[in-house]
Amino acid sequence: MKFSIHKKLRLGLISFLIIGVAGVSFLLYRAIKDPGYEEEKVPLFSYNNKATADFTVYFKPNELYDTKSLSEDRIYITEFIDHIEARFNYEFSGDKAKDLKGTYHIIAKVQGYTTDRDENIMSIWEKDFILRPNKSFTIAGESKSIKEDVNINIGEYNEFASKILEASKISCQTSLTIIMNIKVEGETRVGRIEETISPSLMIPLNSSMIQIRGNRTIDQPGAIEETREVQLPVNKNKLIILGAIIGVALLGIVFLVFFTEGTSEDPYKKELRRLFKKHGDRFVALNNEISASHDDLYSVKSMDDLVRIADEIGRPILYKYSYDYRDINRFYVIGQDEIYVLDLGSMEFAEKSI
C-alpha cells in the first residue's frame, strides 16, 4: 500500500532530503579529514629552580632548655639564644643545559618598618650586611646544587638596630632578614633563560621572643616554549550526530520513493476554487436543482460571460449546493423568460479530472 501525497510536495521533500544528505555528508567528510587545529604550547626546554632556607637555633647555657640547639619551628626566648645557623640549599635541574652561568650572594638586611591596616610592610630604613660575597658557578650538566651555611649573632644586629632607633629618634618595628640571592642566565640549545630566586629567613629584632619566618621553600619551574598548531582528534560525538542525520534522511528518501505516490490536484477542483475566490460574493447556493425546458436554456461559454449577463439584468448567479464538489457543475442566471447556464462539467479541464 502506497500513501498518496501531492506530487509537487513529494518531489520537493525528496529534493530537500537529497540536498540535505549531500550537505551533511560533506560536513561528515570534513569532520573526518579535517577535524581542525588548536594552538598548543610545546616545551622545548624545561627546568626547575628549588631553594630552601632552614635554620638551627643554638642556646647559651640556661636552665630552661635541655638541649643546646633546636631546629623546630617554634617561639624562642631571645635572651637564651647564642646564635642562629642559617642553611641555604639551591638546586637547578634541566634537560641538556648548555652554557648556563649563575651567581649568588648572601646578605643580612636590617630594616626598620611599619605596617598599614592591611598588614603590608612599609620600609622606613634598611641596611645590608654582606655575609657571603658574590660567587659564580656554571651549570654544565643537567643539575647543579649549592649549599651554604652562615652563623647569625642576633645580639649584634639587635645592638645595631637599637643604635639606629636611638639616633633617629624613631620608634618602629625592626627585623633581620637573611637572604640568599641567586641568579641563573645563559643559553640553552633552544634559547636564553634568565631566572632569579631568593630564599630567606626573617627574624624579629629588639623583641624578648622571636619566631623565625620567611620565604623558606621555593619551587620555581620554568620552560622555553614554542607555540604549534596541533591537529585536534576526530570528534566522535559529532560523527555520530551527522551519521544519524544522514541515516534518517536516507530512510525518508526510501519511504518517499517506494511507499508514496505523487498525485496532482484535480483540475476541476482547482478551477472551482478559482471561481469561488473571484466571484464567490455573487454566487447564491440553492438546495434544489433548477428545472427548465430546453427551449428556455441558453448556454454560455465562460463564467465571465455569465457574470456580464448577471450584471446586465441585475440578477445573482445560482448553483445547487452539494457536499461533493464534483456535483457543483452548473451555474445559472434567471431572466424574465430565459435561463442562462454555464456547464463546467462539459469543459476540457473537467474531462481531465475524471
C-alpha positions in Angstrom: 0.0 0.0 0.0 1.3 3.4 -1.0 0.4 6.7 0.7 -0.8 9.4 -1.6 0.9 12.8 -1.4 0.8 15.8 -3.6 3.2 15.4 -6.5 4.9 18.7 -6.0 5.2 18.3 -2.2 6.6 14.7 -2.7 9.2 15.9 -5.3 10.1 18.9 -3.0 10.6 16.6 0.0 12.8 14.2 -2.0 14.9 17.0 -3.4 15.3 18.6 0.0 16.4 15.3 1.6 18.8 14.6 -1.2 20.4 18.0 -0.9 20.4 17.6 2.9 22.2 14.2 2.6 24.8 15.7 0.3 25.4 18.7 2.6 25.6 16.7 5.8 27.8 14.1 4.0 30.2 16.9 3.1 30.3 18.0 6.8 30.9 14.4 7.8 33.8 14.2 5.4 35.2 17.4 6.7 34.8 16.2 10.3 36.9 13.1 9.5 39.5 14.5 7.2 39.9 18.0 8.8 38.9 18.0 12.4 40.6 21.3 12.9 43.6 22.7 14.7 44.4 24.4 18.0 47.4 26.2 19.3 49.4 24.3 21.8 52.5 25.4 23.7 55.2 22.7 23.4 58.1 22.9 25.9 61.4 22.9 24.1 63.5 23.2 27.3 62.2 22.5 30.8 63.9 23.3 34.0 63.3 23.8 37.7 64.7 26.0 40.5 64.3 24.8 44.0 65.6 26.6 47.1 65.2 26.1 50.8 66.2 28.1 53.9 66.4 26.1 57.1 67.9 27.0 60.5 69.0 25.8 63.8 68.9 27.9 67.0 71.8 27.4 69.4 71.4 28.4 73.1 73.5 29.9 75.8 73.8 27.8 78.9 70.4 28.2 80.6 68.1 26.4 83.0 65.2 26.2 80.5 66.3 24.2 77.5 67.6 20.7 78.0 69.3 20.8 74.6 72.0 23.0 73.1 70.1 23.6 69.9 66.6 23.3 68.3 65.6 23.4 64.6 61.9 23.2 65.2 59.6 26.0 64.2 58.6 27.5 67.5 58.9 30.7 69.6 62.3 31.2 71.1 63.3 33.5 74.1 65.8 36.0 72.7 67.9 36.2 75.9 68.7 32.5 75.7 69.9 32.5 72.1 73.6 32.3 71.4 73.5 32.3 67.6 71.4 31.0 64.7 72.7 28.8 62.0 71.1 29.5 58.6 71.3 26.8 56.0 70.6 27.6 52.3 70.2 24.9 49.7 69.7 25.6 46.0 69.2 23.1 43.2 68.9 23.7 39.4 67.7 20.8 37.2 67.1 21.0 33.4 67.4 18.8 30.4 70.5 19.3 28.3 71.6 22.6 29.7 74.3 24.4 27.7 76.5 27.3 28.8 74.4 28.3 31.8 76.1 30.5 34.4 75.0 31.8 37.8 75.9 34.0 40.7 74.8 34.1 44.3 75.4 36.0 47.5 74.0 36.1 51.0 73.1 39.3 52.8 71.7 40.3 56.2 69.2 43.1 55.8 68.3 45.0 58.9 65.2 47.0 58.5 63.0 49.5 60.3 59.4 49.4 59.2 55.8 50.0 59.9 52.6 48.3 58.7 49.4 49.6 57.3 45.8 48.5 58.0 46.2 45.5 55.7 49.5 44.4 57.4 51.6 45.4 54.4 55.1 46.3 55.4 56.3 49.8 54.6 60.1 50.2 55.0 61.4 53.3 56.9 65.1 52.5 56.7 67.3 49.5 56.0 70.9 48.4 56.0 72.5 45.5 54.2 75.4 43.4 55.5 77.2 41.1 53.2 77.6 37.6 54.7 78.8 35.8 51.6 80.2 37.9 48.8 79.2 37.3 45.2 80.2 33.8 43.9 79.9 32.5 40.4 79.1 29.0 39.2 78.4 27.1 36.0 75.9 24.5 35.1 77.5 22.0 32.7 75.2 19.1 33.1 71.5 18.5 33.9 71.7 19.6 37.5 73.6 21.8 39.9 73.4 22.0 43.7 74.7 24.7 46.0 74.8 24.6 49.8 75.8 27.5 52.1 75.6 27.9 55.9 76.0 31.1 57.8 76.0 31.9 61.5 73.9 34.8 62.8 74.8 36.5 66.0 71.4 38.1 66.7 72.8 40.1 69.6 75.0 42.2 67.2 72.0 43.0 65.0 69.8 43.9 67.9 72.5 46.3 69.1 72.8 47.9 65.6 69.0 48.3 65.3 68.9 49.9 68.8 71.6 52.4 67.9 69.7 53.5 64.7 66.4 53.9 66.6 68.1 55.9 69.3 70.0 58.1 66.8 67.0 58.7 64.6 64.6 59.1 67.5 62.1 57.0 65.5 60.1 54.3 67.2 59.3 51.5 64.8 59.5 47.7 64.4 62.8 46.2 63.3 63.7 42.9 61.7 66.6 41.0 60.4 66.2 39.1 57.0 68.9 36.7 55.9 68.6 36.4 52.1 70.4 34.3 49.5 70.0 35.9 46.1 70.6 33.5 43.2 70.6 34.4 39.5 71.0 31.9 36.6 71.2 33.0 33.0 72.7 31.8 29.7 72.0 30.0 26.5 70.3 26.6 26.1 70.0 24.6 22.9 66.7 26.4 22.1 67.1 29.9 23.6 68.1 32.0 26.5 66.9 31.9 30.1 67.2 34.3 33.0 66.0 33.3 36.5 66.3 34.7 40.0 65.3 33.1 43.2 65.7 34.4 46.8 65.0 32.1 49.8 65.1 34.0 53.1 64.7 33.8 56.9 63.0 36.8 58.7 63.9 37.3 62.4 62.3 40.0 64.6 64.8 42.3 66.4 64.5 44.1 69.7 62.0 41.6 70.9 62.1 39.5 74.0 61.0 36.4 72.0 61.2 35.6 68.3 59.5 33.3 65.8 61.5 32.8 62.6 59.6 33.1 59.4 60.4 33.9 55.8 60.3 32.6 52.2 61.7 29.3 53.2 60.7 26.9 50.5 60.6 27.9 46.8 59.8 25.6 43.9 60.1 27.6 40.7 59.7 25.7 37.4 60.3 27.3 34.1 60.3 26.4 30.4 61.1 27.8 26.9 58.0 27.1 24.9 57.0 27.1 21.3 53.5 27.6 20.0 52.5 25.0 17.5 49.3 24.2 15.7 48.2 20.7 16.7 45.5 18.8 14.8 42.5 18.0 17.0 41.3 14.4 17.4 38.2 13.4 15.5 35.0 14.4 17.4 33.2 11.1 17.7 30.1 12.7 19.1 29.9 14.9 16.0 30.3 11.9 13.7 27.5 10.1 15.5 25.1 13.1 15.2 26.0 13.7 11.5 25.7 10.0 10.7 22.3 9.8 12.4 21.1 12.8 10.4 22.2 11.1 7.2 20.6 7.8 8.2 17.3 9.5 9.0 17.3 11.4 5.7 18.1 8.3 3.7 15.2 6.5 5.4 13.0 9.4 4.5 14.1 9.2 0.8 13.4 5.5 0.7 10.0 5.9 2.2 9.0 8.7 -0.2 10.3 6.8 -3.3 8.9 3.3 -2.5 6.0 3.9 -0.2 4.3 7.0 -1.5 2.9 8.1 -4.9 2.5 11.6 -6.3 -0.9 12.9 -7.0 -1.8 16.1 -8.8 -4.6 18.5 -7.7 -7.8 17.8 -9.5 -8.0 20.4 -12.3 -11.8 20.7 -11.8 -11.4 21.4 -8.1 -8.7 23.9 -8.8 -10.9 25.7 -11.3 -13.9 25.6 -9.0 -11.8 27.1 -6.2 -10.6 29.9 -8.5 -14.2 30.8 -9.5 -15.4 30.9 -5.9 -12.4 33.1 -4.9 -13.0 35.5 -7.8 -16.9 35.6 -7.9 -18.0 34.0 -4.7 -19.7 37.1 -3.4 -22.1 36.9 -6.4 -23.0 33.2 -6.0 -26.2 32.0 -4.3 -26.4 28.4 -3.2 -29.7 26.5 -3.7 -30.8 23.3 -2.1 -32.8 22.2 -5.2 -31.8 21.8 -8.8 -33.2 24.4 -11.2 -35.6 22.8 -13.7 -36.3 24.4 -17.1 -37.2 23.2 -20.6 -34.6 23.0 -23.2 -36.1 26.0 -25.1 -35.6 28.2 -22.1 -31.9 27.4 -21.6 -29.1 29.4 -23.1 -25.6 28.0 -22.7 -22.7 30.5 -22.2 -19.1 29.8 -22.8 -17.4 31.1 -19.7 -18.0 32.4 -16.2 -17.1 35.9 -17.4 -19.9 35.8 -19.9 -22.3 34.7 -17.2 -21.2 37.5 -14.9 -21.8 40.1 -17.6 -25.3 38.8 -18.1 -26.0 38.8 -14.4 -24.8 42.4 -14.3 -26.9 43.4 -17.3 -30.2 42.1 -15.9 -29.3 42.6 -12.3 -29.7 39.0 -11.1 -27.5 36.8 -8.9 -25.6 33.7 -10.1 -27.3 30.5 -8.8 -26.0 27.0 -8.3 -27.1 23.9 -6.5 -25.0 23.2 -3.4 -23.5 19.7 -2.9 -21.1 18.3 -0.3 -19.2 16.7 -3.3 -17.5 19.4 -5.2 -17.9 17.4 -8.5 -21.7 17.8 -8.3 -21.3 21.6 -8.3 -21.1 21.8 -12.1 -23.8 24.3 -13.3 -24.3 27.9 -12.6 -27.4 29.9 -13.7 -28.7 33.3 -14.2 -32.5 33.5 -14.5 -34.0 36.2 -16.6 -37.7 37.1 -17.4 -38.4 34.2 -19.8 -35.0 32.6 -20.2 -32.3 30.9 -18.2 -28.6 31.3 -18.9 -26.4 28.4 -17.8 -22.6 27.7 -17.6 -21.9 23.9 -17.6 -18.5 23.3 -16.1 -18.8 19.6 -16.5 -18.6 19.9 -20.3 -15.3 21.8 -20.2 -11.9 20.4 -21.0 -10.4 20.6 -17.5 -13.4 18.8 -16.1 -12.8 15.9 -18.5 -9.1 15.6 -17.5 -10.1 15.3 -13.9 -12.3 12.3 -14.4 
